[in-house]
Amino acid sequence: MPARVIALRPRPRRVPTRPSPSPSPSSVVPGLDERVSVEWDEARELYVVACRRCTETVLSNRLEEGEELAEAHRCDPELAALLADITGEAA
């Protein structure tokens, strides 16, 4: 039995909704020690909240939620110490 081929039309690309004005590609939440950043990921169309100390990463579709997560973040001290020992950085 021959394979049946169905031609599909390409989906229109969704335009990400961002708060106005457009956020900077990378921003550090004020009041923190600059280890937690909130960045817009164009490919995923999401904000990425990432801690440079313990590598915890959270995705959010709203900038405000990402900033709240960054402000509330607390590193796991044992994990941060282990990662610092492996990478040779201060915990």
N, C-alpha and C positions, 0 to 999 in steps of 0.2 A: 504494500500500500504506500503510495507516494506521500511525502510529507506535505502538509498544508501550510503555506506561508501567508501570514496576514500582515499587510503593510500598515504600520501605525504612524499616525501623525505625531511629530515631536510636541511635547508639552510646552506651553509658554513658560518662560522663566519667571518665577515669582520674584517680585521686588521686595527686599526685606524692609520691614517697617522699623524705622529708627526714630527715637525722640528728636525733636528739633531743639537746638541746632545739632548737627551730626556730632556724635562723640568722637574724640580723638581715637586713633587706632589703638592706643594703649594709654591707660590712665592708672595712676596709683591713688588709692583712696586716702584723702587727707587724714592726718592724725595717726596713721599707722607707721610702722617702721620700714615702709617701702618694700616689704617682702611679699605682700599680697597685691596682685595687679588685676584689673578688670580690662579685658581686651575684646574687641569685636572680631569675630571669626567670620569672614566673608563667605567661606565655603560652606560652613554649617548654618550660617545666618543666625548665630547665637552669640551671646556674651560668654566669655570664658573667664572664670575667677580662678586664679592659680596662686598658690603659695610657693615661693621659691625655697622656703626653709624645709617644709615637710612634704612638698609636692602634691598636696591635696588639690584636686581640681573639681570645680563644679560648673555646670552649664546653666545658663538662664536666658530666657527670651526677653527679659526687661532689664534695662540698665539699672534702674532703682533697686530691683531685687538683687542684682549682682553686687551693687555697692553695700547693701545691707548684709549680704552673706560675707563679704570681705571684712566689714566692721566687726561682725560677730565671730569671725574665725579665731580659733585658739589651736595652736599646734600641739600635737601629741609630743611631750618632751622626750620620751624614750625613742620614738621614731626619728625625731629631729636629731637627737644625739647620735643615733646609729648612722643616719645619712651623712651627718657632718664627719663622723669618723671615717666613713668610706670615701668621701670626696675630699677630705683634708681641709674642710672649712670649719669655722667656729660655729658651735651649736647655738 
